[in-house]
Amino acid sequence: MKIHHVVVEIHRPTETYPGQVAEGRYTFEDGEVTLVDHVGQPVRDPQGKTYSKKLGPGEDAYRVAGRLTKQFRSARRGGNFPPQLITPN
């Protein structure tokens, strides 16, 4: 099993902000993309859900893995909210 790497843009860079990306790993076997950890085990969100998708006609494994990475990141963060800022008292 080969583990592939994907990088997706979360926030575009601006003149004053360097931008933000998220990285993920995935396998592609038998026409299905599955998000995995560094040893090849399927990742699970806090509810235990795994992230896989069979490719449809014309779909690209890298792009599908990117969408799954964004979905997984959102689930781990508790939704589509901006990063929480922690400021000292």
HUGI-V982158 format. One line per field, one symbol per residue. ss: DSSP state (H for helix, E for strand, C for the rest). phi: phi as a letter, one per 40 degrees, with the letter a starting at -180 (. if undefined). psi: psi as a letter, one per 40 degrees, with the letter a starting at -180 (. if undefined). Layout:
ss->???
phi->???
psi->???
//
This chain:
ss->CCCEEEEEEEECCCCCCCCEEEEEEEEEECCEEEEECCCCCECCCCCCCCCEEECCCCCCHHHHHHHHHHHHHHHHHCCCCCCCCCCCC
phi->.ccbbbbbccbccbcbbcgabbbababbbfgbcbcbccbgcdcbcdcgccbaacccdgcbdcccccccccccdccccghcbcdccbbcc
psi->hhhihihihdhiiadeheihiiiiiiihhfehhhhiaeeehhihideehihihhhiheihddddddddddddddddefafiiihhhii.
//
